[in-house]
Amino acid sequence: MTKPKNILITGANSGLGKALALAYANSGINLYLSGRNHKRLVEVKKMCEHKGAIVSERALDVSDARKIEEWIDSIYLGGGKIDMVIANAGISAGTEGGAESAGQVRKIFSTNIDGVINTIHPVIEYMKQEKKGQVVIISSLAGYRGLPSSPAYSASKAAVRVYGEGLRGALAKDGIKVTVVTPGYIKTPMTDVNKFPMPFIMTAGKAARLIARRLQSNPSRIAFPFRLYFVVWLLSVLPPCSTDWLLAKMPGKKGLD
């Protein structure tokens, strides 16, 4: 399968997004990177350029639909194109210290759900014209079962997982591939704040290389690590009444500041 040469990645200033940018960076590769922290984004750009990639960066918040659409339009109007879009940007927070506030829920949904929609749909319209392209949505293993420790995060990742699965079939006739990625714990600034054990945690670099390798075969889903995937899948199919007591014992996840 032909490897993508023009790749857009959101949330590229740190964590998995940064690792994905570095995994794809190479001579002949055009990277379009976005993130909220411009200083860190520029550092990632320099690292990718050192590996031979041509990089364009834009500091923005994916919850701002107008700005991200303008950025994507500017890429095409400038003669560029996007072979693969990776909707990676996301935030996480939970119920440590009490139930989630409505503001926290809205913030998580705005970034993790609206941000995905804002990112992929402008690109999809261009991909439809070319009858080809690849859409990658970064979800999470947390999206298979509502977790008391992080209800809004679980719900947001469940929403984009199911949406991506449906979108795959809907866009197949247009020649557009869609893959949903559901990772377990990855060592990033997002997980560094967790005060509880994280089973099978892996580095962002290892996760990015695994994702990049598997995307070449156009799978509908990339879920890892397998043992944790099996556990959350089992929790999702068992009756809630048989698992609620267990999930209630999970430690709380830090809330948004």
C-alpha positions as CSV (number, residue, x, y, z in Angstrom):
1,M,0.0,0.0,0.0
2,T,1.2,3.5,-0.9
3,K,2.5,5.4,2.2
4,P,1.0,8.9,2.8
5,K,3.3,11.8,1.9
6,N,1.1,14.7,3.1
7,I,0.0,14.3,6.6
8,L,-2.0,16.6,9.0
9,I,-1.8,15.9,12.7
10,T,-3.6,17.8,15.5
11,G,-2.3,17.9,19.0
12,A,1.2,17.6,17.7
13,N,3.0,19.8,20.2
14,S,3.3,17.0,22.8
15,G,2.5,13.4,23.7
16,L,1.3,11.0,21.0
17,G,0.8,13.7,18.4
18,K,4.4,14.7,18.7
19,A,5.5,11.1,18.5
20,L,3.4,10.5,15.4
21,A,4.9,13.5,13.7
22,L,8.4,12.2,14.5
23,A,7.4,8.7,13.3
24,Y,6.3,10.0,9.9
25,A,9.0,12.6,9.5
26,N,11.3,11.8,6.7
27,S,12.7,13.1,3.4
28,G,9.9,13.7,0.9
29,I,7.2,13.9,3.7
30,N,5.1,17.0,4.1
31,L,3.7,17.5,7.6
32,Y,1.0,19.9,8.7
33,L,1.1,20.1,12.5
34,S,-1.2,22.0,14.9
35,G,-1.3,22.4,18.6
36,R,-2.3,24.9,21.2
37,N,1.3,25.6,22.5
38,H,3.1,27.4,19.7
39,K,6.5,27.3,21.4
40,R,6.5,23.5,21.8
41,L,5.0,23.1,18.3
42,V,7.9,25.0,16.8
43,E,10.3,22.7,18.7
44,V,8.6,19.7,17.2
45,K,8.7,21.3,13.8
46,K,12.5,21.7,14.1
47,M,12.9,18.0,15.2
48,C,10.9,16.8,12.2
49,E,12.8,19.1,9.8
50,H,16.0,17.6,11.1
51,K,14.8,14.2,9.9
52,G,14.2,15.7,6.4
53,A,10.5,16.5,6.5
54,I,8.9,19.7,5.2
55,V,6.9,21.1,8.0
56,S,4.2,23.7,8.3
57,E,2.8,24.4,11.8
58,R,-0.2,26.3,13.0
59,A,-1.0,27.1,16.7
60,L,-4.8,26.7,17.2
61,D,-7.5,25.1,19.3
62,V,-9.4,22.3,17.5
63,S,-12.6,23.4,19.2
64,D,-12.5,26.6,17.0
65,A,-14.2,25.3,13.8
66,R,-13.7,28.4,11.8
67,K,-9.9,28.7,12.4
68,I,-9.2,25.0,11.7
69,E,-11.3,25.1,8.5
70,E,-9.4,28.3,7.4
71,W,-6.1,26.5,8.0
72,I,-7.1,23.5,6.0
73,D,-8.4,25.6,3.2
74,S,-5.1,27.6,3.1
75,I,-3.2,24.3,2.6
76,Y,-5.1,23.5,-0.5
77,L,-5.3,27.0,-1.8
78,G,-1.5,27.2,-1.4
79,G,-1.1,24.1,-3.7
80,G,-0.8,21.5,-1.0
81,K,-2.9,18.4,-0.3
82,I,-3.6,16.0,2.5
83,D,-3.3,12.3,2.1
84,M,-3.9,11.5,5.7
85,V,-5.5,13.4,8.6
86,I,-4.9,12.2,12.1
87,A,-7.4,13.7,14.6
88,N,-5.3,13.3,17.7
89,A,-5.9,16.4,19.8
90,G,-7.7,15.7,23.1
91,I,-7.9,16.4,26.8
92,S,-8.6,14.2,29.8
93,A,-10.0,14.9,33.2
94,G,-12.0,13.1,35.9
95,T,-13.7,13.0,39.2
96,E,-10.9,13.3,41.7
97,G,-12.3,15.3,44.6
98,G,-16.0,15.0,43.5
99,A,-18.3,14.8,40.5
100,E,-17.5,16.5,37.2
101,S,-18.7,20.0,36.8
102,A,-20.9,20.9,33.7
103,G,-18.1,23.2,32.6
104,Q,-15.5,20.4,32.6
105,V,-17.9,18.1,30.7
106,R,-18.5,20.7,28.0
107,K,-14.8,21.5,27.7
108,I,-13.9,17.8,27.2
109,F,-16.7,17.3,24.7
110,S,-15.8,20.5,22.8
111,T,-12.2,19.3,22.4
112,N,-12.6,15.5,22.1
113,I,-15.8,15.4,20.0
114,D,-16.2,18.7,18.3
115,G,-12.5,18.9,17.7
116,V,-12.5,15.6,15.8
117,I,-15.4,16.8,13.6
118,N,-13.8,20.2,13.0
119,T,-10.6,18.5,11.9
120,I,-11.7,15.7,9.7
121,H,-14.7,17.1,7.8
122,P,-13.0,20.0,6.0
123,V,-10.4,17.4,4.8
124,I,-13.0,14.8,3.9
125,E,-14.6,17.3,1.4
126,Y,-11.3,17.7,-0.4
127,M,-10.6,13.9,-0.3
128,K,-14.0,13.2,-1.9
129,Q,-12.9,15.3,-4.9
130,E,-9.8,13.2,-5.3
131,K,-11.6,9.9,-4.5
132,K,-8.8,8.9,-2.0
133,G,-7.4,9.6,1.4
134,Q,-7.1,8.3,4.9
135,V,-8.8,9.5,8.0
136,V,-7.5,8.4,11.4
137,I,-9.4,9.1,14.7
138,I,-7.6,8.7,18.0
139,S,-10.0,7.3,20.5
140,S,-9.1,5.3,23.6
141,L,-9.7,2.0,25.4
142,A,-11.6,4.2,27.9
143,G,-14.2,4.5,25.2
144,Y,-15.5,0.9,25.5
145,R,-17.1,1.4,29.0
146,G,-18.2,4.4,30.9
147,L,-15.7,4.8,33.8
148,P,-16.8,6.5,37.0
149,S,-13.3,8.0,37.3
150,S,-13.7,9.9,34.0
151,P,-17.3,9.9,32.7
152,A,-16.9,12.7,30.2
153,Y,-13.6,11.4,28.8
154,S,-15.0,7.9,28.4
155,A,-18.1,9.3,26.7
156,S,-16.2,11.5,24.3
157,K,-13.9,8.7,23.3
158,A,-16.8,6.3,22.8
159,A,-18.6,8.9,20.6
160,V,-15.6,9.3,18.2
161,R,-15.0,5.6,18.2
162,V,-18.5,4.7,17.1
163,Y,-18.6,7.7,14.8
164,G,-15.4,6.6,13.1
165,E,-16.6,3.0,12.7
166,G,-19.8,4.2,11.0
167,L,-17.9,6.7,8.9
168,R,-15.6,4.0,7.5
169,G,-18.5,2.3,5.7
170,A,-20.1,5.6,4.7
171,L,-16.9,6.9,3.0
172,A,-15.8,3.7,1.4
173,K,-17.6,4.5,-1.8
174,D,-15.6,7.7,-2.0
175,G,-12.3,5.8,-1.8
176,I,-11.6,7.2,1.7
177,K,-10.2,4.9,4.3
178,V,-11.1,5.4,8.0
179,T,-9.3,3.9,11.0
180,V,-10.1,4.3,14.7
181,V,-7.2,3.9,17.1
182,T,-8.0,2.9,20.7
183,P,-4.8,2.9,22.7
184,G,-4.4,2.0,26.3
185,Y,-2.1,4.0,28.7
186,I,0.7,6.0,26.9
187,K,3.3,7.9,28.8
188,T,2.5,11.5,27.9
189,P,2.0,14.8,29.8
190,M,-1.7,13.8,30.0
191,T,-1.0,10.6,31.9
192,D,1.8,12.0,33.9
193,V,-0.7,13.6,36.3
194,N,-2.3,10.2,37.1
195,K,-1.7,9.1,40.7
196,F,-2.7,5.4,40.1
197,P,-1.0,2.4,38.5
198,M,-1.4,2.3,34.7
199,P,-1.1,-1.3,33.5
200,F,0.9,-2.0,30.3
201,I,1.8,1.6,29.9
202,M,4.1,2.2,26.9
203,T,6.1,5.1,25.6
204,A,4.6,7.5,23.0
205,G,7.3,6.6,20.5
206,K,6.6,2.9,20.6
207,A,2.8,3.6,20.3
208,A,3.3,5.9,17.4
209,R,5.5,3.4,15.5
210,L,2.9,0.7,16.1
211,I,0.1,2.9,14.8
212,A,2.0,4.0,11.7
213,R,2.9,0.4,10.9
214,R,-0.6,-0.9,11.2
215,L,-2.2,2.0,9.3
216,Q,-0.5,0.7,6.2
217,S,-3.0,-2.2,6.0
218,N,-6.1,0.1,6.4
219,P,-7.6,-1.7,9.5
220,S,-10.9,-0.6,10.8
221,R,-9.6,-0.5,14.3
222,I,-6.2,-0.5,16.0
223,A,-6.5,-1.5,19.6
224,F,-3.5,-2.1,22.0
225,P,-2.1,-3.4,24.2
226,F,-4.1,-6.6,23.6
227,R,-4.3,-7.8,27.2
228,L,-5.8,-4.5,28.3
229,Y,-8.0,-4.4,25.2
230,F,-9.4,-7.8,26.1
231,V,-10.2,-6.7,29.7
232,V,-12.0,-3.5,28.6
233,W,-13.9,-5.4,25.9
234,L,-15.0,-7.9,28.5
235,L,-16.2,-5.1,30.8
236,S,-18.2,-3.7,27.9
237,V,-20.1,-6.9,27.1
238,L,-20.7,-8.0,30.7
239,P,-24.0,-6.7,32.3
240,P,-23.3,-3.4,34.1
241,C,-24.7,-4.7,37.3
242,S,-21.9,-7.3,37.4
243,T,-19.1,-4.7,36.9
244,D,-20.3,-1.5,38.6
245,W,-18.9,-2.5,41.9
246,L,-15.5,-3.1,40.5
247,L,-15.3,0.1,38.4
248,A,-16.5,2.1,41.5
249,K,-13.2,1.1,43.2
250,M,-11.1,2.8,40.5
251,P,-9.1,5.8,41.8
252,G,-10.3,9.2,40.7
253,K,-8.7,11.0,37.8
254,K,-7.5,14.6,38.2
255,G,-10.0,17.3,37.2
256,L,-9.3,20.3,35.0
257,D,-7.7,23.2,36.8
